[in-house]
Amino acid sequence: MPILLLYALPVVLLLFLFRGGSKKAKLDDFFTGGSEQINKESGNTYQTPTITQTKAKSLAEALHLEMGGFVSSEKKLIDMLRPLNESDYIMVFDAFGIRGYDTIFNSGGGLLWSDDFDLTQWLTHEIDSKDGKAFLKKQFPKFF
């Protein structure tokens, strides 16, 4: 029995460390240049982004810091998202990437029980009031 545990433990650890593979969203296709953005697959048009890549990364980190603790302020999250259009949201979404979310305590990832979520999934778990959900649907209808 101890020999079985000796071989099983490294396998379990490797599966835990390398689970999920790459789940990076394919949002780069939304940007084709010019004043209006066109999704190559669907042909839908989008507004021109109003923020830079640096601002998108900074905002992604600020959102993560706000949502990562045990208590987050829905008002702060909405205030951070309010000035964005959908193209800006795509840039922040891409900068946020996939991060572990603790579905048990609704916070940043726990060591053993976190799920890999994108920004939309994080926000869906963090903003749960009726008004907050209505804001997200109105501001970013293609995502919420």
C-alpha positions, 0 to 999 in steps of 0.5 A: 500500500505505501508503494502505491501512494509513493507512485500515485502522489506525484501523478496527482500533483502533476495533474493538479499543476498542469490541469486545464491547459491553455484557455486563452480567449481568442479575442484578438480577432476583434481588432482589424484597425481603422475607426470601426472594429469588425469581428472577422468571424461574425462580421459584427462591428464594434466601437474603437477602443478608448484606452491603451493596452497599458491602461487595460492591463492596469485596469485588469489588475485593479479589478483582480485586486478588488475581487481577489479578497474575501470582500469586494465592493460591487460599487467600486467594480461598477465604477471601474467598468462604467467608462468602458465601451465593449472594445475597451472591455475586450482589451481588459478581458484579454489583459485579465486572462484566465485566473483561479477563482475560489468558488467556495469563498467567492474570492481569489483562487484557493490552492486546491479548489479554484476554477479557471475563470475569465473576467466575465465569469469573475464579474458574474460571481462578484456582481450579484445585485439586480442593478449590477447585473442590469448595468453589465447587460446594458454596458456589455450586452455581448458578454453578459 
